[in-house]
């Protein structure tokens, strides 16, 4: 496998593990005095997941499966 694909898979596994934030379940701390820490964690998690998806699409997407779309229709 290519290096970007392996890195993408490892990043996905890390995000999968981090999604289960059991360490925040009983924490009543407020971030910025308003947002519960669990919600703030998931905001950051969602941004990290969106960034990972962008990077996967940019660097690890298999472009060979889309070559048929670029071919002219005769």
KOLLUM-785771 format. One record per atom (N, C-alpha, C, O): residue number from 1; residue in one letter; atom name; x, y, z. Coordinates in steps of 0.1 Angstrom, whole numbers, plus 5000, padded with zeros to 4 digits. Layout:
+-----+------+------+------+------+------+
|  nr | rest | atom |    X |    Y |    Z |
+-----+------+------+------+------+------+
| NUM |    a |   CA |    X |    Y |    Z |
...
+-----+------+------+------+------+------+
This chain:
+-----+------+------+------+------+------+
|  nr | rest | atom |    X |    Y |    Z |
+-----+------+------+------+------+------+
|   1 |    x |    N | 5008 | 4988 | 5000 |
|   1 |    x |   CA | 5000 | 5000 | 5000 |
|   1 |    x |    C | 5009 | 5012 | 5000 |
|   1 |    x |    O | 5020 | 5012 | 5004 |
|   2 |    x |    N | 5003 | 5023 | 4995 |
|   2 |    x |   CA | 5010 | 5036 | 4995 |
|   2 |    x |    C | 5010 | 5042 | 5009 |
|   2 |    x |    O | 5001 | 5040 | 5017 |
|   3 |    x |    N | 5020 | 5050 | 5011 |
|   3 |    x |   CA | 5022 | 5057 | 5024 |
|   3 |    x |    C | 5010 | 5065 | 5028 |
|   3 |    x |    O | 5006 | 5064 | 5040 |
|   4 |    x |    N | 5004 | 5073 | 5020 |
|   4 |    x |   CA | 4992 | 5081 | 5024 |
|   4 |    x |    C | 4981 | 5072 | 5028 |
|   4 |    x |    O | 4973 | 5076 | 5037 |
|   5 |    x |    N | 4979 | 5061 | 5022 |
|   5 |    x |   CA | 4968 | 5052 | 5025 |
|   5 |    x |    C | 4970 | 5046 | 5039 |
|   5 |    x |    O | 4961 | 5046 | 5047 |
|   6 |    x |    N | 4982 | 5042 | 5042 |
|   6 |    x |   CA | 4985 | 5036 | 5055 |
|   6 |    x |    C | 4983 | 5047 | 5066 |
|   6 |    x |    O | 4978 | 5044 | 5077 |
|   7 |    x |    N | 4988 | 5059 | 5064 |
|   7 |    x |   CA | 4987 | 5070 | 5073 |
|   7 |    x |    C | 4972 | 5073 | 5075 |
|   7 |    x |    O | 4968 | 5075 | 5087 |
|   8 |    x |    N | 4964 | 5073 | 5065 |
|   8 |    x |   CA | 4950 | 5075 | 5066 |
|   8 |    x |    C | 4943 | 5065 | 5074 |
|   8 |    x |    O | 4934 | 5068 | 5083 |
|   9 |    x |    N | 4946 | 5052 | 5072 |
|   9 |    x |   CA | 4940 | 5042 | 5080 |
|   9 |    x |    C | 4944 | 5043 | 5095 |
|   9 |    x |    O | 4935 | 5041 | 5104 |
|  10 |    x |    N | 4957 | 5046 | 5098 |
|  10 |    x |   CA | 4961 | 5047 | 5112 |
|  10 |    x |    C | 4954 | 5059 | 5118 |
|  10 |    x |    O | 4950 | 5059 | 5130 |
|  11 |    x |    N | 4952 | 5070 | 5111 |
|  11 |    x |   CA | 4946 | 5082 | 5116 |
|  11 |    x |    C | 4931 | 5079 | 5119 |
|  11 |    x |    O | 4925 | 5084 | 5129 |
|  12 |    x |    N | 4925 | 5071 | 5110 |
|  12 |    x |   CA | 4911 | 5067 | 5112 |
|  12 |    x |    C | 4909 | 5059 | 5125 |
|  12 |    x |    O | 4900 | 5061 | 5133 |
|  13 |    x |    N | 4919 | 5050 | 5127 |
|  13 |    x |   CA | 4918 | 5041 | 5139 |
|  13 |    x |    C | 4920 | 5050 | 5152 |
|  13 |    x |    O | 4913 | 5047 | 5162 |
|  14 |    x |    N | 4929 | 5059 | 5151 |
|  14 |    x |   CA | 4931 | 5068 | 5163 |
|  14 |    x |    C | 4919 | 5076 | 5165 |
|  14 |    x |    O | 4914 | 5077 | 5177 |
|  15 |    x |    N | 4912 | 5082 | 5155 |
|  15 |    x |   CA | 4900 | 5089 | 5157 |
|  15 |    x |    C | 4889 | 5080 | 5162 |
|  15 |    x |    O | 4880 | 5085 | 5170 |
|  16 |    x |    N | 4888 | 5068 | 5158 |
|  16 |    x |   CA | 4878 | 5059 | 5162 |
|  16 |    x |    C | 4880 | 5056 | 5177 |
|  16 |    x |    O | 4870 | 5056 | 5185 |
|  17 |    x |    N | 4892 | 5055 | 5182 |
|  17 |    x |   CA | 4895 | 5052 | 5196 |
|  17 |    x |    C | 4891 | 5065 | 5204 |
|  17 |    x |    O | 4885 | 5064 | 5215 |
|  18 |    x |    N | 4896 | 5077 | 5199 |
|  18 |    x |   CA | 4893 | 5089 | 5206 |
|  18 |    x |    C | 4878 | 5093 | 5207 |
|  18 |    x |    O | 4875 | 5101 | 5215 |
|  19 |    x |    N | 4870 | 5087 | 5198 |
|  19 |    x |   CA | 4856 | 5091 | 5198 |
|  19 |    x |    C | 4849 | 5087 | 5211 |
|  19 |    x |    O | 4840 | 5093 | 5215 |
|  20 |    x |    N | 4854 | 5076 | 5217 |
|  20 |    x |   CA | 4848 | 5071 | 5229 |
|  20 |    x |    C | 4855 | 5078 | 5241 |
|  20 |    x |    O | 4863 | 5072 | 5248 |
|  21 |    x |    N | 4851 | 5091 | 5244 |
|  21 |    x |   CA | 4858 | 5099 | 5254 |
|  21 |    x |    C | 4852 | 5096 | 5268 |
|  21 |    x |    O | 4846 | 5105 | 5273 |
|  22 |    x |    N | 4854 | 5084 | 5273 |
|  22 |    x |   CA | 4848 | 5081 | 5286 |
|  22 |    x |    C | 4854 | 5089 | 5297 |
|  22 |    x |    O | 4848 | 5090 | 5308 |
|  23 |    x |    N | 4866 | 5095 | 5295 |
|  23 |    x |   CA | 4872 | 5103 | 5305 |
|  23 |    x |    C | 4865 | 5117 | 5308 |
|  23 |    x |    O | 4867 | 5123 | 5318 |
|  24 |    x |    N | 4856 | 5121 | 5299 |
|  24 |    x |   CA | 4848 | 5133 | 5300 |
|  24 |    x |    C | 4834 | 5131 | 5305 |
|  24 |    x |    O | 4827 | 5140 | 5308 |
|  25 |    x |    N | 4830 | 5118 | 5307 |
|  25 |    x |   CA | 4816 | 5116 | 5311 |
|  25 |    x |    C | 4812 | 5122 | 5324 |
|  25 |    x |    O | 4801 | 5128 | 5325 |
|  26 |    x |    N | 4820 | 5122 | 5334 |
|  26 |    x |   CA | 4816 | 5127 | 5347 |
|  26 |    x |    C | 4821 | 5141 | 5350 |
|  26 |    x |    O | 4819 | 5146 | 5361 |
|  27 |    x |    N | 4828 | 5147 | 5340 |
|  27 |    x |   CA | 4834 | 5160 | 5342 |
|  27 |    x |    C | 4824 | 5171 | 5340 |
|  27 |    x |    O | 4818 | 5172 | 5329 |
|  28 |    x |    N | 4822 | 5180 | 5350 |
|  28 |    x |   CA | 4812 | 5191 | 5349 |
|  28 |    x |    C | 4819 | 5204 | 5345 |
|  28 |    x |    O | 4812 | 5214 | 5347 |
|  29 |    x |    N | 4831 | 5204 | 5341 |
|  29 |    x |   CA | 4838 | 5216 | 5338 |
|  29 |    x |    C | 4832 | 5223 | 5326 |
|  29 |    x |    O | 4827 | 5216 | 5317 |
|  30 |    x |    N | 4831 | 5236 | 5326 |
|  30 |    x |   CA | 4826 | 5244 | 5315 |
|  30 |    x |    C | 4838 | 5251 | 5308 |
|  30 |    x |    O | 4847 | 5257 | 5314 |
|  31 |    x |    N | 4838 | 5250 | 5295 |
|  31 |    x |   CA | 4848 | 5257 | 5287 |
|  31 |    x |    C | 4842 | 5270 | 5283 |
|  31 |    x |    O | 4831 | 5271 | 5279 |
|  32 |    x |    N | 4850 | 5281 | 5285 |
|  32 |    x |   CA | 4846 | 5295 | 5283 |
|  32 |    x |    C | 4834 | 5298 | 5291 |
|  32 |    x |    O | 4826 | 5308 | 5288 |
|  33 |    x |    N | 4832 | 5291 | 5302 |
|  33 |    x |   CA | 4821 | 5294 | 5312 |
|  33 |    x |    C | 4807 | 5290 | 5307 |
|  33 |    x |    O | 4797 | 5292 | 5314 |
|  34 |    x |    N | 4806 | 5284 | 5295 |
|  34 |    x |   CA | 4793 | 5281 | 5289 |
|  34 |    x |    C | 4792 | 5266 | 5284 |
|  34 |    x |    O | 4782 | 5260 | 5287 |
|  35 |    x |    N | 4802 | 5262 | 5277 |
|  35 |    x |   CA | 4801 | 5249 | 5270 |
|  35 |    x |    C | 4806 | 5238 | 5279 |
|  35 |    x |    O | 4818 | 5238 | 5284 |
|  36 |    x |    N | 4799 | 5227 | 5281 |
|  36 |    x |   CA | 4804 | 5215 | 5288 |
|  36 |    x |    C | 4816 | 5209 | 5281 |
|  36 |    x |    O | 4817 | 5209 | 5269 |
|  37 |    x |    N | 4825 | 5204 | 5289 |
|  37 |    x |   CA | 4838 | 5200 | 5283 |
|  37 |    x |    C | 4836 | 5188 | 5273 |
|  37 |    x |    O | 4843 | 5187 | 5264 |
|  38 |    x |    N | 4826 | 5180 | 5276 |
|  38 |    x |   CA | 4823 | 5169 | 5266 |
|  38 |    x |    C | 4818 | 5174 | 5252 |
|  38 |    x |    O | 4822 | 5169 | 5242 |
|  39 |    x |    N | 4810 | 5185 | 5253 |
|  39 |    x |   CA | 4806 | 5191 | 5240 |
|  39 |    x |    C | 4818 | 5198 | 5233 |
|  39 |    x |    O | 4819 | 5197 | 5221 |
|  40 |    x |    N | 4826 | 5205 | 5241 |
|  40 |    x |   CA | 4837 | 5211 | 5235 |
|  40 |    x |    C | 4847 | 5201 | 5229 |
|  40 |    x |    O | 4853 | 5203 | 5218 |
|  41 |    x |    N | 4848 | 5190 | 5236 |
|  41 |    x |   CA | 4857 | 5179 | 5230 |
|  41 |    x |    C | 4852 | 5174 | 5217 |
|  41 |    x |    O | 4859 | 5172 | 5208 |
|  42 |    x |    N | 4839 | 5172 | 5216 |
|  42 |    x |   CA | 4833 | 5167 | 5203 |
|  42 |    x |    C | 4833 | 5178 | 5192 |
|  42 |    x |    O | 4833 | 5174 | 5181 |
|  43 |    x |    N | 4833 | 5190 | 5196 |
|  43 |    x |   CA | 4835 | 5201 | 5186 |
|  43 |    x |    C | 4849 | 5199 | 5180 |
|  43 |    x |    O | 4851 | 5199 | 5167 |
|  44 |    x |    N | 4859 | 5198 | 5188 |
|  44 |    x |   CA | 4873 | 5196 | 5183 |
|  44 |    x |    C | 4874 | 5183 | 5176 |
|  44 |    x |    O | 4881 | 5182 | 5166 |
|  45 |    x |    N | 4867 | 5172 | 5181 |
|  45 |    x |   CA | 4868 | 5159 | 5174 |
|  45 |    x |    C | 4862 | 5160 | 5160 |
|  45 |    x |    O | 4867 | 5155 | 5151 |
|  46 |    x |    N | 4851 | 5167 | 5159 |
|  46 |    x |   CA | 4844 | 5169 | 5146 |
|  46 |    x |    C | 4853 | 5177 | 5136 |
|  46 |    x |    O | 4854 | 5173 | 5124 |
|  47 |    x |    N | 4860 | 5187 | 5141 |
|  47 |    x |   CA | 4869 | 5194 | 5132 |
|  47 |    x |    C | 4880 | 5185 | 5128 |
|  47 |    x |    O | 4885 | 5186 | 5116 |
|  48 |    x |    N | 4886 | 5177 | 5137 |
|  48 |    x |   CA | 4897 | 5168 | 5134 |
|  48 |    x |    C | 4892 | 5158 | 5123 |
|  48 |    x |    O | 4899 | 5154 | 5114 |
|  49 |    x |    N | 4880 | 5153 | 5125 |
|  49 |    x |   CA | 4874 | 5143 | 5115 |
|  49 |    x |    C | 4872 | 5149 | 5102 |
|  49 |    x |    O | 4875 | 5143 | 5091 |
|  50 |    x |    N | 4868 | 5162 | 5101 |
|  50 |    x |   CA | 4866 | 5168 | 5088 |
|  50 |    x |    C | 4879 | 5171 | 5082 |
|  50 |    x |    O | 4881 | 5169 | 5070 |
|  51 |    x |    N | 4889 | 5175 | 5090 |
|  51 |    x |   CA | 4903 | 5177 | 5084 |
|  51 |    x |    C | 4909 | 5164 | 5079 |
|  51 |    x |    O | 4915 | 5163 | 5068 |
|  52 |    x |    N | 4907 | 5153 | 5086 |
|  52 |    x |   CA | 4911 | 5140 | 5082 |
|  52 |    x |    C | 4905 | 5136 | 5068 |
|  52 |    x |    O | 4911 | 5131 | 5059 |
|  53 |    x |    N | 4892 | 5138 | 5067 |
|  53 |    x |   CA | 4885 | 5134 | 5055 |
|  53 |    x |    C | 4890 | 5143 | 5043 |
|  53 |    x |    O | 4891 | 5138 | 5032 |
|  54 |    x |    N | 4892 | 5156 | 5046 |
|  54 |    x |   CA | 4898 | 5164 | 5035 |
|  54 |    x |    C | 4911 | 5159 | 5031 |
|  54 |    x |    O | 4914 | 5158 | 5019 |
|  55 |    x |    N | 4920 | 5156 | 5040 |
|  55 |    x |   CA | 4933 | 5151 | 5037 |
|  55 |    x |    C | 4933 | 5137 | 5030 |
|  55 |    x |    O | 4941 | 5135 | 5020 |
|  56 |    x |    N | 4924 | 5129 | 5034 |
|  56 |    x |   CA | 4922 | 5116 | 5027 |
|  56 |    x |    C | 4918 | 5118 | 5012 |
|  56 |    x |    O | 4923 | 5112 | 5003 |
|  57 |    x |    N | 4908 | 5127 | 5010 |
|  57 |    x |   CA | 4904 | 5130 | 4997 |
|  57 |    x |    C | 4915 | 5136 | 4988 |
|  57 |    x |    O | 4916 | 5134 | 4976 |
|  58 |    x |    N | 4923 | 5144 | 4994 |
|  58 |    x |   CA | 4933 | 5152 | 4987 |
|  58 |    x |    C | 4945 | 5143 | 4984 |
|  58 |    x |    O | 4950 | 5144 | 4973 |
|  59 |    x |    N | 4949 | 5134 | 4993 |
|  59 |    x |   CA | 4962 | 5127 | 4991 |
|  59 |    x |    C | 4961 | 5112 | 4990 |
|  59 |    x |    O | 4970 | 5106 | 4984 |
|  60 |    x |    N | 4950 | 5106 | 4994 |
|  60 |    x |   CA | 4949 | 5091 | 4994 |
|  60 |    x |    C | 4938 | 5086 | 4985 |
|  60 |    x |    O | 4935 | 5074 | 4985 |
|  61 |    x |    N | 4931 | 5094 | 4979 |
|  61 |    x |   CA | 4919 | 5090 | 4971 |
|  61 |    x |    C | 4924 | 5082 | 4959 |
|  61 |    x |    O | 4933 | 5087 | 4952 |
|  62 |    x |    N | 4918 | 5071 | 4956 |
|  62 |    x |   CA | 4922 | 5063 | 4944 |
|  62 |    x |    C | 4916 | 5069 | 4931 |
|  62 |    x |    O | 4905 | 5066 | 4927 |
|  63 |    x |    N | 4924 | 5077 | 4924 |
|  63 |    x |   CA | 4919 | 5084 | 4912 |
|  63 |    x |    C | 4917 | 5075 | 4901 |
|  63 |    x |    O | 4909 | 5078 | 4891 |
|  64 |    x |    N | 4922 | 5063 | 4901 |
|  64 |    x |   CA | 4920 | 5054 | 4890 |
|  64 |    x |    C | 4906 | 5049 | 4888 |
|  64 |    x |    O | 4902 | 5046 | 4877 |
|  65 |    x |    N | 4898 | 5049 | 4899 |
|  65 |    x |   CA | 4884 | 5045 | 4898 |
|  65 |    x |    C | 4875 | 5056 | 4891 |
|  65 |    x |    O | 4864 | 5053 | 4888 |
|  66 |    x |    N | 4881 | 5068 | 4889 |
|  66 |    x |   CA | 4873 | 5078 | 4883 |
|  66 |    x |    C | 4878 | 5082 | 4869 |
|  66 |    x |    O | 4873 | 5091 | 4863 |
|  67 |    x |    N | 4887 | 5074 | 4864 |
|  67 |    x |   CA | 4892 | 5077 | 4850 |
|  67 |    x |    C | 4881 | 5076 | 4840 |
|  67 |    x |    O | 4882 | 5083 | 4830 |
|  68 |    x |    N | 4872 | 5067 | 4842 |
|  68 |    x |   CA | 4861 | 5065 | 4832 |
|  68 |    x |    C | 4853 | 5078 | 4830 |
|  68 |    x |    O | 4848 | 5080 | 4819 |
|  69 |    x |    N | 4852 | 5086 | 4841 |
|  69 |    x |   CA | 4845 | 5099 | 4840 |
|  69 |    x |    C | 4852 | 5109 | 4831 |
|  69 |    x |    O | 4845 | 5118 | 4826 |
|  70 |    x |    N | 4865 | 5108 | 4830 |
|  70 |    x |   CA | 4873 | 5118 | 4822 |
|  70 |    x |    C | 4874 | 5114 | 4808 |
|  70 |    x |    O | 4878 | 5122 | 4799 |
|  71 |    x |    N | 4870 | 5102 | 4804 |
|  71 |    x |   CA | 4871 | 5097 | 4790 |
|  71 |    x |    C | 4860 | 5103 | 4782 |
|  71 |    x |    O | 4848 | 5104 | 4787 |
|  72 |    x |    N | 4863 | 5107 | 4770 |
|  72 |    x |   CA | 4852 | 5113 | 4761 |
|  72 |    x |    C | 4842 | 5102 | 4757 |
|  72 |    x |    O | 4845 | 5090 | 4755 |
|  73 |    x |    N | 4829 | 5106 | 4756 |
|  73 |    x |   CA | 4819 | 5097 | 4752 |
|  73 |    x |    C | 4817 | 5098 | 4737 |
|  73 |    x |    O | 4812 | 5108 | 4732 |
|  74 |    x |    N | 4821 | 5088 | 4730 |
|  74 |    x |   CA | 4819 | 5088 | 4715 |
|  74 |    x |    C | 4807 | 5080 | 4711 |
|  74 |    x |    O | 4805 | 5079 | 4699 |
+-----+------+------+------+------+------+
